Amino acid sequence: QVQLVESGGGLVQAGGSLRLSCVFSGATFSFYVFGWYRQASGKQRELVATFDLSGDINYGDSAKGRFTISKDNAKNTVDLQMNSLKPEDTAVYYCNARSRNRPIRYWGQGTQVTVSS
């Protein structure tokens, strides 16, 4: 059973930093492509950062220059380093795993990030 468990969310002041972590289990890590998405209250879920099939990284416009996605194949983890946080970054952040060769996608339960002004 595939599981994605996020951690690292919390309350931070504007300008601060947080590091989110996602632990993947239940399947072979290298068979999946990973990313981070977020959903603010009353808004649609949006891309934050994701790896593509070739290993390149795509960032959403709001994340460019401030956030960095990384993964550790040995630990089966995907991290999101968030710097220079703004109140508009407040959202629930979700880890996502997409199968490389099947139309299957998994989501974590989400972790709340709140940025105070």
C-alpha positions in Angstrom: 0.0 0.0 0.0 1.5 3.3 -1.1 1.8 6.0 1.5 3.0 9.5 1.4 3.5 11.2 4.8 4.3 14.9 5.0 5.8 16.8 7.9 7.4 20.1 8.7 4.5 22.4 8.4 3.7 25.1 11.0 3.4 28.7 11.7 6.2 31.1 10.6 6.6 34.8 10.3 6.8 36.5 6.9 10.4 36.3 5.6 11.1 33.0 7.5 11.8 29.5 6.2 10.3 26.1 6.5 11.4 22.7 5.3 8.7 20.2 4.4 9.5 16.5 4.1 7.6 13.7 2.5 8.3 10.0 3.2 7.2 7.5 0.5 6.6 3.9 1.3 4.8 0.8 -0.1 6.3 0.8 -3.6 9.6 1.3 -5.4 10.6 4.9 -5.1 12.3 5.1 -8.5 9.1 4.0 -10.2 7.5 7.3 -9.4 7.8 11.0 -10.1 7.3 13.3 -7.2 6.1 16.8 -6.6 4.6 19.3 -4.1 1.3 21.1 -4.6 -0.6 23.4 -2.3 -4.2 24.5 -1.8 -5.2 27.7 0.0 -8.6 28.1 1.5 -11.2 28.6 -1.2 -8.7 28.1 -4.0 -7.8 25.3 -6.4 -4.8 23.1 -5.8 -1.8 24.4 -7.6 1.7 23.3 -8.5 4.5 24.3 -6.3 7.4 22.2 -7.6 7.7 18.8 -9.3 10.2 16.6 -11.0 9.4 15.5 -14.5 10.1 12.1 -16.1 13.6 13.1 -17.2 14.5 14.4 -13.8 14.2 18.1 -14.5 12.4 20.3 -12.1 9.4 22.5 -12.8 8.5 25.3 -10.3 5.2 27.1 -10.1 5.5 30.9 -10.6 5.0 31.6 -6.9 7.8 29.3 -5.9 10.5 30.3 -8.4 13.6 31.7 -6.7 12.3 31.0 -3.2 11.6 27.3 -3.0 13.8 24.3 -3.7 12.6 20.7 -4.2 15.0 17.8 -3.6 14.8 14.1 -3.2 16.9 11.4 -1.5 16.6 8.1 -3.3 18.2 6.2 -0.4 15.8 7.5 2.2 12.7 7.6 -0.1 12.0 11.2 0.8 11.1 14.4 -1.1 11.8 17.7 0.6 10.7 21.2 -0.1 12.8 24.0 1.2 10.8 27.2 1.4 12.6 30.5 2.0 11.4 34.1 2.1 7.9 33.0 3.0 5.0 35.3 2.4 1.5 35.4 3.9 0.1 34.3 0.4 2.1 31.1 0.8 -0.4 30.1 3.5 -1.9 26.8 2.4 -2.1 23.1 2.9 0.9 21.5 1.1 0.6 18.1 -0.4 3.2 15.6 -1.6 2.3 13.8 -4.8 3.6 10.6 -6.4 2.9 9.9 -10.1 3.7 6.5 -11.6 6.2 6.6 -14.4 4.3 4.1 -16.6 0.7 3.9 -15.3 -2.0 6.4 -14.9 -1.8 6.3 -11.1 -1.3 9.2 -8.7 -1.1 9.3 -5.0 -1.4 12.1 -2.5 -0.3 12.6 1.1 -2.7 13.9 3.8 -1.2 17.4 3.6 0.6 19.6 6.0 -0.5 23.1 7.0 1.8 26.1 6.4 0.7 29.4 7.9 2.7 32.5 7.3 1.9 35.5 9.5 2.5 39.1 8.4 
